[in-house]
Amino acid sequence: MPKWARTFMLLTGMLAWLAIVAVSLLLRKIPDAWIIGFPAALWLALTGESRITRRRATRSEPAAVEATTDREGDTA
């Protein structure tokens, strides 16, 4: 997506969000949770840089092995 389109969507989305919050506050209603979280969701969707990456193990590193202990019989 071109940078100008991201900026346009961000400005349009934030102006719409501001209008919704202003109207709901004028009506003396508390905005819903999805409305409060909209700016963060919009920012994350438009930046695209917040992807979680995993570091892959190299051949020299051992694979992670889960502990296989039976905890049902343990009495502590």
Secondary structure, DSSP 8 states (H G I E B T S, - for coil): --HHHHHHHHHHHHHHHHHHHHHHHHTT----HHHHTHHHHHHHHHH-----------TTS----------SS---
